[in-house]
Amino acid sequence: MKLKAVVNKLFTDRQVIISTRGQLKYLRLSVAAQAMGFAAAVGFGSMFAYLMVSGALQYREVTQQQAALLSLQSDFSAVSADFELAQAKIAATQAELDQQYMRLEDILADRHVVEKALEFASASPGDAMEKKSLEDRIRVLGESLHSTNERREQLELEIMQINKVLFQTARARDEADTDRQKTEQRLSSLRGLVNLYASTKDEIYKQLEETRAEFANLKQEFNNRLHSEDQLSNEVGALRSRLTKMSMENKDLIARIHDRTNESVMALREIIVLTGLDPEKLLGAEADIGLGGPFLAVTPSANLLDTEQDYYAQTQKMEASLARWESLQTLLNQLPLARPVDVGYITSSFGKRRDPMSKRTAFHSGVDIAGPKNSKVLATAPGVVTFAGRNGAYGNMVTIDHGRGFQTRYAHMKKVLVKNGQKIEYRTEIGVMGSTGRSTGRHVHYEIMYEGEHQDPVNFIKAGRYAFKATPKVEKAANE
């Protein structure tokens, strides 16, 4: 609860109103947006601290690797010294072994001489003294030979020991070579690792510098936004004051426009009622104003002024009335409310009548209007010609589609001046009054149809008289 109170105290909803060419735009700085900005700043600071600590740890690891590399280099130097000492010992042992071989060869040579002397002594006769002397000499030589054999055996044993030492030394030398190669490979890999750490360290320092610069920019931007927020808050206060003043000044004007528009709408509805039709049915889908969008619950705002709410409510009412008036005005512009001729009089009305030919009771689907010779037949509303030509009992006939389900028909004309598919405007000349088809004299047969049903043209002509008198008043009320 305390944390929530602190957050609510630090971050409050702020709303900015910006006026651009008389249009108001609202920029809302929510608590979430402010908290996200603060969280982004904290995140960048944490990232900066993490990169600093990570760089320090990597630098420490590189230092430890360099110390291990120096230790390996020292071990390699010691192994190299031991290897050189072993090679010196091997060379000395080899020299001593060569001397022992030379002495052994000398002993073997002396033995060969003694054997020859013994053979010569045994073969040649002599006195006893010489033989005794010779035996003594032989005994001495035998003892010497025995000592020589013992010395030879001792030397052979020493040679075997030396060979064993040489083998062990050679084996140690091979192991030292293998260790040296492994040490060199490890040293090479460590050098590559050190170079990699050095390049990584440079990249980390570069990223740290970029992060410092980015953090400084973000901090500056945050300060600028705080300053802008203060300025916008002041502007919002001034705009609220102006809006309150404008809403109070325009409230009466909007009310007058709304009332005048409603009066005009009622007048236009009365005109349509005079035709015998339902205005709501004629408006159809246009009576329903297009609305939509997702549902969002309204959160009451204590900062929104009551005058603003009242102003917007009055404005919406006025816009709805104006939209209604525009719809009715557009409908009136499409309704056939005028007379099809400038000069003429009605000779036969709409509904039941006595047929002029058969003298029997019949239904007359329009009105007959007689007039001077070659009188112009005029379109009573804008539309598109759907038929122009000869049509049996109707004679020369023109049918015009005015949209919204309305059609008008002009028959018994002397001449047709329009073509099928032609788009015409209000009061366009479409033909000349005549007496073609099933007719007893010069006139124009005028029909009005709504959604396929015939309507009394007299009602539309009366409504048109009222509309043409009321229209200036409606335009004046709209202007006011």
Secondary structure, DSSP 8 states (H G I E B T S, - for coil): -HHHHHHHHH---EEEEEEETTEEEEEEE-HHHHHHHHHHHHHHHHHHHHHHHHHHHHHHHHHHHHHHHHHHHHHHHHHHHHHHHHHHHHHHHHHHHHHHHHHHHHHHHHHHHHHHHHHHHHHS---HHHHHHHHHHHHHHHHHHHHHHHHHHHHHHHHHHHHHHHHHHHHHHHHHHHHHHHHHHHHHHHHHHHHHHHHHHHHHHHHHHHHHHHHHHHHHHHHHHHHHHHHHHHHHHHHHHHHHHHHHHHHHHHHHHHHHHHHHHHHHHHHHHHTTS-HHHHHGGGGS-------------TTS-HHHHHHHHHHHHHHHHHHHHHHHHHHHHHS--S-SSSS-EEEE-SEEEE-TTT-SEEEE-SEEEE-STT-EEE-SS-EEEEEEEE-GGG-EEEEEEEETTEEEEEEEEEEE---TT-EE-TT-EEEEEB--SS-SSSBEEEEEEETTEEE-HHHHHHHHHHHHHHHHHHHHHHH-
